[in-house]
Amino acid sequence: MGIPTLPFGRTGHQSTRLIFGGASLSSATQAAADKAFDQLVAAGVNHIDVAASYGDAELRVAPWLKRAPGSFFLATKTGQRRAQGAREELERSLERLGVDHVDLWQMHNLADPIEWDVALSPGGALEAAIAARDEGLTRYIGVTGHGAQIAATHRRSLERFDFDSVLLPYNYLMTKNDYYAENFEALVKTCAERNAAVQTIKSLGAAPWGDRPHTHTTWYEPLSDQADIDLAVWWALGRPGIFVISAGDLEILPRVLDAAGRLSQRPSDDQMDELVSRRSLQPLFV
């Protein structure tokens, strides 16, 4: 069947609804990265999301862009909050990626209230983003974030500026947080009205690691069995109009691609409750 596609908001780009999460390349060798590239091409994925703070990810993606020019919608992020620092980080990202522009430049994890105000005020990162867009260094501007407060924060961000995309967590357990669910629904409604893309992360979040040894490269324990991944991916992609970014672990990438390529009916609440109970799933954010 293949991974379904959807216009990425107002950009008009027909992006695969599963977007490759470049955090998985943070400490990967080029050989491991190139193996992932082959998997993405075979699955038809045409959208890559990286960030300046993702270790070597931008460097690992650069050879892909030379091998398949024009094949991917390319997004990166800056964690800088002031204009000068953000501009310098964008120039570094472009150099590392080996490109003269990106499709989407995002303010990374804009959640802290003070940082939010700095970034979106005169002299802040938003000012640098608008200038970069005007100069053709990025085509679109987005905002990302983590945590139980971020849906509400993104709503405030959209009041301050007409972002082309937002990115935030979305999985079954998070919808059981009434505050988060209410703000997520309101955010999605606003984005639909504005034709802004909604990207989601943490669809495979199983639990915080706590004191347990890390068996994956993600900062949280991800679901790893194919049947469990199927349920989580089908549930997330079962919501129309949103995109799902793959987990930051190359080991489970083939299973995520497989699930997205066999997209089936959205699992019921009973099925998801059984998964929560059987796997002892815990919220990543409280």
Secondary structure, DSSP 8 states (H G I E B T S, - for coil): ----EEE-GGG--EEESEEEEGGGGTT--HHHHHHHHHHHHHHT--EEE--TTSTTHHHHHHHHHHHSTTSSEEEEEE---BHHHHHHHHHHHHHHHT-S-EEEEEETT--SHHHHHHHTSTTBHHHHHHHHHHHTSEEEEEEE--STTHHHHHHHHHHHS--SEEEEE--TGGGGSHHHHHHHHHHHHHHHHHT-EEEEE-TTEEEE-TTS---SSSSEEE--SHHHHHHHHHHHHTSTT-EEE--S-TTTHHHHHHHHHT--S---HHHHHHHHHHHT---S--
